[in-house]
Amino acid sequence: MKSTISFIIILISSLQMTAQEWQTPAIEGYGKIKYYEDAAELPDTSLTYKMIFNIDSEKEKEGVNVGLWKIARTLNLLKAGSVANEKIDIVAVLHGEATYAVLTNEKYHERFKTQNPNIELLKLLNENGITIFVCGQATASRDIEKEDINEYVQRALSALTVLPNYQLKGYTLIP
């Protein structure tokens, strides 16, 4: 009986040690991943990952804009796969219903009576080299002035020019 209990304890311990834990290796707290070293396809460390994210939804995931969350997950996957910082070039453009995610806390609070839940994530993405634009046409149609946009986002003329500009430069579109 004693050996059976010992076997069960060892089995449970080994299963716990091999179980994959959720992690956020690049963007702490956002875009959590489970990384599998034995997956059939892994990030290729010899490639340069040039991506342009098209974010036009106001949907949220874990309390933040789902498109921004997806960028965090992408960065976490690449970093877990040992892709060097200089091999990661990610750009995003927010427009349409996602436009409000770029507001300062003050302006967001004026409109929605709460703090902007995206500010911390935008800051972390910015600190990790992600370039984030907001469509100038979308801000104009929503009466958002340049000073209403938080410091981690740049106003572009239009998402309609940002998206093809980057695709023509060889960036992969991530819808």
QUIWO-V14794 format. One line per field, one symbol per residue. burial: + if it has 24 or more other ideal C-beta (glycine too) atoms within 12 Angstrom, else -. Layout:
burial->???
This chain:
burial->-----------------------++++--++++-+-------+-----+-++++++-+-----++++++++++++++++++-+----+++++++++-++++++++-++-------+++++++++++-+++++++++-++--+-+---+++-+++++--+--++--+----+--+-
